[in-house]
């Protein structure tokens, strides 16, 4: 580090010798602005071009009938009108609703439970953390392939194990309700390690003295959890709820693609999958954009609700 | 053994970033064990006192859950070494061990090409993203200029926009820019996400200011400060993000799916998905292909577990 400073000094020498110090101070401020602009330029441009403009474009597109290449016709709220009368869209929204309402709480509880478990100082705890986190690094495509194999009616290991235990096997991916349950279970298996780590980080921030004090006061583990862990974990809970809800509403395309392809009988056709199909299957970019905008609106409402419920992850609002 | 590093470094880092005493780093003695039992989530009422039996129960639980968690991955890998006729025999250990499936996958489909494409794309995205994001984050954390907070808020607000939501307009933008069906199209849009900027900014806000100030007083330009001082100091967070970005992009599927249809550009995830449709009942081949796609990530995971965990932990804190 000191060598850097030394080199800086030698190169700066001519500048120090410059004749007009007041102008130099002005230009230093402006130099900082210029530097900031240049440092920010690549990311700002990229985000504008590949996130900002698409966001706006998504809403604009929803008012157009887009057919084929470059044929845009303004139809006002036509796409939205069509959306409200599209039973398949509402079915996909219903499936998304069930999916989110089941997945988010289950994932929350499982991850929190695992977080509490792997916070303990158990022999070999590193191994358990690794094992529980491992599924997260595998791509959803590979996960889909793998579980399709495991859940197969005839040759799958799940049915094989059930038959060995004396039960009838089930057609896991063959009936709409069961298939949706399987998608949720697989998603929990993949994501639990990620949120477990986040909960673990949150738990490790709670000072140990609090638990010691509670123990001295005679509090049992449940009381300690309810009065110390749960309230102090609120920022983490907020983050996990928010991230998992957004991920549930807009993600999972890859898994659906490989595991069920939306079937059977559209039973796992989540809204995002239906929108994808309309856009890239039938070229209905305008209609798909209308449904996408609606989905984003729903997502914002959910975010608002979570914000209210968890009081934005702050501690001090209750007073 | 990487995992044990995770254990010790986790609280240490927490303490550094948040200024709380490093909880949970003492020797795993009797007192610590009892406290551990006390937050066990309501196992037994006497966990605080009889920590030993509670700990044994929790250990068994952890072992069982760990086995459930890794079983599918193990099942995939061992099944990939079975023959066509034994792949569905329900045994974990193959009776007839064969590597023919892997040979078949590589000779029948240009799988090496897919792997190369994925590697190239992920590596370029990771390097470019870290470079641009650290520059932007440095400016947002350290330089003073009008509108700084507004720009940061604008960037931060894009965090909730995930690729599937803007997939259609993104596709149209890429089409206008003639980026479809090209490496550039696979790479450039994937570079920009606010997650990296946010994380790096938080890190830079926590760096001591004195070094930079000294350098600036000595006449160092902002570029020199960034390149020679800030970048070397941010090596830990950069390596964590690098692994995380590489992983995410190696696993990317949706954008490559809609933006390419040229086989020479096929990435490994697309390759697996279409391989599965083509060879739908040949589970031995499909699982071998899936194993090949998963192995590099598993290797990366075991080598850089600490970095991955760190990047996730940091992302959950504000």
Contacts between the chains, C-beta under 8 A, distances in Angstrom:
chain1	res1	chain2	res2	distance
A	1	B	211	6.3
A	1	B	229	6.9
A	4	B	215	6.5
A	4	B	220	7.4
A	4	B	224	7.6
A	4	B	228	4.8
A	4	B	229	6.4
A	5	B	214	5.9
A	5	B	215	5.7
A	5	B	218	5.2
A	5	B	220	7.6
A	8	B	215	5.5
A	8	B	218	4.2
A	8	B	219	5.5
A	8	B	220	4.0
A	8	B	224	6.6
A	9	B	218	4.8
A	9	B	219	6.6
A	11	B	219	6.8
A	12	B	218	6.0
A	12	B	219	2.3
A	12	B	220	7.4
A	13	B	219	7.8
A	15	B	219	5.7
A	16	B	219	6.9
A	31	B	221	7.9
A	31	B	222	7.5
A	32	B	143	5.4
A	32	B	144	6.1
A	32	B	145	6.3
A	32	B	222	6.9
A	33	B	145	4.5
A	33	B	146	7.3
A	35	B	139	7.3
A	35	B	143	6.1
A	35	B	221	7.6
A	35	B	222	3.9
A	35	B	223	7.2
A	36	B	139	4.4
A	36	B	143	4.2
A	36	B	144	7.9
A	36	B	145	4.1
A	36	B	148	7.5
A	37	B	145	7.4
A	39	B	135	4.4
A	39	B	136	6.2
A	39	B	138	6.1
A	39	B	139	3.7
A	39	B	143	7.1
A	39	B	222	7.4
A	39	B	226	7.3
A	40	B	135	7.5
A	40	B	136	5.1
A	40	B	139	5.0
A	40	B	140	7.4
A	40	B	151	6.9
A	42	B	132	4.3
A	42	B	135	6.9
A	42	B	136	7.4
A	43	B	132	4.9
A	43	B	133	6.3
A	43	B	135	7.3
A	43	B	136	3.9
A	43	B	155	7.5
A	43	B	192	6.3
A	43	B	197	6.2
A	44	B	136	7.2
A	44	B	151	7.2
A	44	B	155	7.7
A	46	B	132	7.1
A	46	B	188	7.5
A	46	B	191	6.1
A	46	B	192	3.6
A	47	B	155	6.3
A	47	B	158	5.9
A	47	B	192	4.9
A	47	B	194	6.9
A	49	B	173	6.7
A	49	B	192	7.9
A	50	B	170	6.3
A	50	B	173	6.9
A	50	B	188	7.5
A	50	B	189	4.4
A	50	B	192	5.3
A	51	B	158	4.7
A	51	B	161	5.6
A	51	B	166	6.7
A	51	B	192	6.5
A	51	B	193	7.9
A	51	B	194	8.0
A	52	B	158	7.1
A	53	B	169	7.3
A	53	B	173	6.2
A	54	B	166	3.9
A	54	B	169	3.7
A	54	B	170	4.7
A	54	B	173	5.9
A	55	B	158	7.9
A	55	B	161	6.1
A	55	B	166	5.9
A	55	B	169	7.5
A	57	B	169	3.8
A	57	B	172	6.8
A	57	B	173	7.1
A	58	B	165	7.5
A	58	B	166	5.9
A	58	B	168	6.7
A	58	B	169	4.8
A	61	B	168	6.8
A	61	B	169	6.2
A	61	B	172	7.6
A	113	B	41	6.5
A	114	B	65	7.1
A	116	B	39	6.2
A	116	B	40	6.7
A	116	B	41	4.7
A	117	B	40	7.8
A	117	B	41	7.8
A	117	B	58	6.4
A	117	B	61	6.7
A	117	B	62	5.8
A	117	B	65	7.4
A	118	B	62	7.2
A	119	B	24	7.5
A	119	B	36	7.3
A	119	B	39	6.7
A	120	B	36	4.3
A	120	B	37	7.5
A	120	B	39	7.8
A	120	B	40	6.7
A	120	B	55	7.2
A	120	B	58	5.6
A	120	B	62	8.0
A	121	B	24	7.9
A	121	B	28	4.5
A	121	B	32	6.0
A	121	B	33	6.2
A	121	B	36	5.0
A	122	B	36	7.8
A	122	B	55	6.3
A	122	B	58	5.9
A	122	B	59	4.8
A	122	B	62	5.9
A	123	B	59	6.4
A	124	B	59	7.7
A	125	B	3	7.9
A	125	B	7	6.7
A	125	B	62	7.4
A	126	B	1	7.7
A	126	B	2	7.8
A	126	B	3	2.8
A	126	B	4	4.5
A	126	B	6	6.6
A	126	B	7	5.7
A	127	B	3	6.2
A	127	B	66	7.0
A	128	B	62	4.3
A	128	B	63	7.2
A	128	B	65	7.4
A	128	B	66	4.7
A	129	B	3	5.7
A	129	B	6	6.7
A	129	B	7	7.7
A	130	B	2	7.6
A	130	B	3	4.7
A	130	B	305	6.7
A	131	B	66	3.6
A	131	B	67	7.6
A	131	B	69	5.2
A	131	B	70	4.8
A	132	B	65	6.5
A	132	B	66	6.0
A	132	B	69	5.0
A	133	B	309	7.4
A	134	B	69	6.6
A	134	B	70	5.7
A	134	B	73	6.3
A	134	B	298	7.6
A	134	B	301	7.0
A	135	B	69	6.2
A	135	B	70	7.8
A	135	B	72	7.4
A	135	B	73	6.7
A	137	B	247	6.1
A	137	B	297	4.9
A	137	B	298	6.5
A	137	B	300	7.5
A	137	B	301	4.4
A	137	B	308	7.4
A	138	B	73	6.8
A	138	B	251	7.8
A	138	B	294	5.1
A	138	B	297	6.5
A	138	B	298	7.6
A	139	B	250	7.3
A	139	B	251	3.6
A	139	B	253	6.9
A	139	B	269	5.5
A	139	B	293	6.7
A	139	B	294	7.2
A	139	B	297	7.2
A	140	B	251	7.1
A	140	B	253	6.9
A	141	B	251	7.6
A	141	B	253	5.3
A	141	B	269	4.5
A	141	B	272	5.4
A	141	B	273	5.4
A	141	B	293	7.5
A	142	B	76	7.8
A	142	B	269	7.7
A	142	B	272	6.4
A	142	B	290	4.7
A	142	B	293	5.4
A	142	B	294	4.9
A	145	B	272	6.2
A	145	B	273	7.9
A	145	B	276	5.4
A	145	B	286	6.0
A	145	B	287	7.5
A	145	B	290	4.7
A	146	B	72	5.7
A	146	B	73	7.6
A	146	B	75	7.6
A	146	B	76	4.8
A	146	B	287	7.5
A	146	B	290	6.1
A	147	B	72	7.0
A	148	B	276	7.7
A	149	B	76	7.5
A	149	B	79	7.4
A	149	B	283	5.5
A	149	B	286	7.3
A	149	B	287	6.5
A	150	B	72	6.1
A	150	B	75	6.7
A	154	B	88	7.9
A	155	B	87	8.0
A	155	B	88	3.6
A	155	B	283	7.2
A	157	B	75	6.3
A	157	B	90	6.1
A	160	B	90	4.6
A	189	B	69	7.2
A	189	B	72	7.3
A	192	B	69	7.9
A	193	B	69	7.6
A	194	B	312	6.3
A	197	B	309	5.6
A	197	B	312	4.7
A	197	B	313	6.1
A	197	B	316	7.9
A	198	B	312	6.3
A	198	B	313	7.0
A	198	B	315	7.5
A	198	B	316	3.8
A	200	B	10	7.3
A	200	B	313	7.6
A	201	B	10	7.0
A	201	B	14	6.7
A	201	B	312	7.8
A	201	B	313	3.9
A	201	B	316	5.5
A	201	B	317	6.7
A	202	B	316	6.7
A	203	B	39	7.5
A	204	B	10	6.0
A	204	B	11	5.1
A	204	B	14	5.5
A	204	B	23	6.1
A	204	B	24	5.7
A	205	B	14	5.6
A	205	B	18	6.2
A	205	B	20	6.1
A	205	B	23	7.3
A	206	B	23	6.8
A	207	B	20	6.2
A	207	B	21	6.4
A	207	B	23	5.3
A	208	B	23	4.4
A	208	B	24	6.0
A	208	B	35	6.1
A	211	B	35	5.0
A	211	B	38	5.5
A	211	B	39	6.3
A	212	B	31	7.9
A	212	B	35	6.3
A	214	B	38	7.4
A	215	B	34	7.2
A	215	B	35	7.0
A	215	B	38	5.7
A	215	B	48	5.5
A	219	B	38	8.0
A	220	B	38	7.8
A	220	B	45	5.4
A	220	B	47	7.8
A	220	B	48	6.9
A	221	B	37	6.9
A	221	B	38	4.9
A	221	B	39	6.5
A	221	B	40	5.4
A	221	B	41	7.0
A	221	B	42	5.5
A	221	B	43	6.7
A	221	B	44	7.8
A	221	B	45	7.6
A	221	B	47	5.1
A	221	B	48	6.7
A	222	B	42	4.2
A	222	B	45	8.0
A	224	B	38	5.3
A	224	B	39	6.1
A	225	B	39	6.4
A	225	B	41	6.0
A	225	B	42	6.5
A	229	B	39	6.1
A	235	B	318	7.0
A	236	B	316	6.2
A	239	B	316	5.3
A	239	B	318	7.7
A	240	B	316	7.6
A	246	B	160	6.1
A	246	B	162	6.8
A	247	B	162	7.6
A	250	B	162	4.7
A	250	B	164	4.8
A	250	B	165	5.2
A	251	B	162	6.6
A	251	B	164	6.6
A	253	B	164	5.7
A	253	B	253	7.7
A	253	B	254	5.2
A	254	B	253	4.2
A	254	B	254	6.2
A	254	B	269	7.5
A	257	B	253	7.5
A	257	B	257	7.9
A	257	B	273	6.7
A	258	B	273	5.6
A	258	B	276	6.7
A	272	B	164	5.3
A	276	B	164	7.5
A	276	B	167	7.1
A	279	B	167	7.3
A	279	B	168	4.9
A	279	B	171	7.9
A	280	B	171	7.9
A	280	B	258	5.7
A	285	B	168	5.3
A	285	B	172	7.0
A	288	B	168	5.6
A	289	B	168	5.5
A	289	B	169	7.1
A	292	B	165	6.2
A	292	B	167	7.9
A	292	B	168	6.6
A	295	B	165	7.2
A	296	B	165	5.8
A	299	B	160	7.4
A	299	B	165	7.9
A	303	B	160	7.2
A	313	B	318	8.0
